[in-house]
Amino acid sequence: MTELSQIEERARTLRAELENHNYQYYVMDAPSIPDAEYDRLMRALIALEKEYPSLITADSPSQKVGGAPLSKFEQITHEVPMLSLDNGFNEDDLIAFEKRLQERLLNVNDLRFSCEPKLDGLAVSIMYEDGVLTQAATRGDGQVGENITQNVKTIANVPIKLRGENIPKRLEVRGEVFMPKQGFEQLNQTQKERGDKLFANPRNAAAGSLRQLDSRITAKRPLLFYAYSMGVIEGETLNALDFHTQRLTALGEWGVPLCKESAVAIGAKQCIEYFNSIGEQRNALSYDIDGVVFKVDDISMQKRLGFVSKAPRWAMAQKFPAQEEITVLQDVEFQVGRTGAITPVARLEPVFVGGVTVSNATLHNQDEILRLGVKINDTVVIRRAGDVIPQIVSVVMDKRTSSAVDIVFPTHCPVCESHVERSESEAVARCTGGLVCPAQRKEAIKHFASRKAFDIDGLGDKIVEQLVEAKLIENPADLFRLNLPMLTSLERMGDKSAVNLLNALETAKNTTLPKFLYSLGIREVGESTARNLAMHFLSLESIMQAEIESLLEVPDVGDIVAQHLFHFMREPSNIDIITSLQDLGVNWPTIEQASAEQQPLLAKTVVLTGTLSQMGRSEAKAKLQDMGAKVSGSVSAKTDLLIAGEKAGSKLSKAQSLNIDIWNEEQMLAFFAEYDDK
Ligand code: IVH
């Protein structure tokens, strides 16, 4: 072999290896090598191609890292127009859609639909010729789009070359480019750290990333693609398949990524069930969707139904209630939290968004107000995603009038008038009043009584507020000094509720060390840090006496947490409250006692993966932690147990290769049941 042919051979091998790893990772959801190894192979290929540019091929995986910037995007005329969809908003629309179809198709029964999440990104067309990606375009106006080939090649899960048998001569794959939620959060975090502009939502971030003239920037953005239809098809293989879903499956076999949540339904009733079930999963999905697309699955029926203007008769998008709406910011109030943090809260003209009426939204902090450039009386875009607190996304500047007024951040606490301080390292401004501030007092006691802390039945936020306002309590220990006359002196508190509350307080005295620590409301000490502290030090006394260095030995405890803890435990008023609580009868078993009885998974590292069907993931995680486990996100040699739900992917294979114990959901539930019996 000549030297050049050896080098060609080496390039070919590297390409084949990289293609195979891409396929394993993105299509099979089972990485075959560590990321670092993949990067090493990619660097080797790029170096080889740089040295021998004649070796570069259009289908080389090295194209994934982007190429020289363009001066503008060329226009591309779509061979088959890219259509849009008719929208429906409720069940009646879907039933009417089925009825229209049945009338046109002369009363066929049991219509079969492809049900697909309506991905909230951008429609893109990708042309493969002899299995190689040759061109990609935006939808544009449906007739003419922009040539974004270089950018689309950099999208991690888009194959530059199709794999497998009987690949059509020319195949135009259509689908959505989107940014997964987690990638979006990370991107915004990086943008923030660099002082760059933040994106309002994953869709905008995807659009901004895809329309980059410099594809090396696109390559760094966490974009993904799912195919949902086809344009040009030349060749027998696909045309021989009678159903849209069969054709999608064929694409999947050639390595084209598909949305795993898609399904088939028979008739409008099953479509409605699918819509409701996707609606329930919506917040938990890793990507944003704005509805469900229903398509008649039978291609011959699609052909008979045809099109009206720009939309097919055989498909319909049923939208979820809008998550973004426009309203007016009427005022801004400043709330004081448990740790004195002052949060600006937007009072809005009530507006119906995401299925509920919203009249408040958080503005987070002073920086956020500056970033948005928002003023009182401005028209604003608000967004409500699931059960997340509504947020102001942007200001509609065109609608600003002369009545717009600057938002002035208070220099004194709106509740106790203490000075407001903002440290250099934090975005948050805080009231310096501490427990002198009634707002902080109330919040501290509400936290103490909350479910994950002392879990005091019948002690809701309203009663805490009444008790503090009536000066019957000032701190958590005072709760255990309440008596019947004190409680019945409150408005709307009857004898029976008062007795119940006193009983609940008595019961709550028996707690655990992690809960006790958590309930103190020490800054940055959440449930899991509290648990780690208890496990590490085993007693409250040792935690109270611990120096910074020994606090830092606890898992998840960093400088900031250690500082907060250390100072909290040296503050005489805090020590007083802790001592009083114990004097008043608050107690917990020693960690050794607790572990033997209740913590069968003590010090075990457990990883959860895949979809659980009978128990929410956060519930499972909390239960495992209650049993003493440390729940981690990734599998390593230190993992003791993997719990694999349905569709478990790379973590399962990794655990198998490391010989780690694996349970399915049933085994986990059986274990929980056994533990609950004790
Ligand atoms: S099918 C003729 N399927 O929705 C078929 N579109 O409002 C046209 N979209 O421009 C599109 N998910 O960007 C289809 N599973 C899906 C989709 C989907 C998202 C978007 C697409 C299109 C828009 C139409």
Boltz pocket constraint, residues with backbone or C-beta under 6 A from the ligand:
constraints:
  - pocket:
      binder: B
      contacts: [[A, 83], [A, 84], [A, 85], [A, 116], [A, 117], [A, 118], [A, 119], [A, 120], [A, 121], [A, 122], [A, 123], [A, 139], [A, 175], [A, 176], [A, 228], [A, 229], [A, 293], [A, 312], [A, 315], [A, 317]]
      max_distance: 6.0
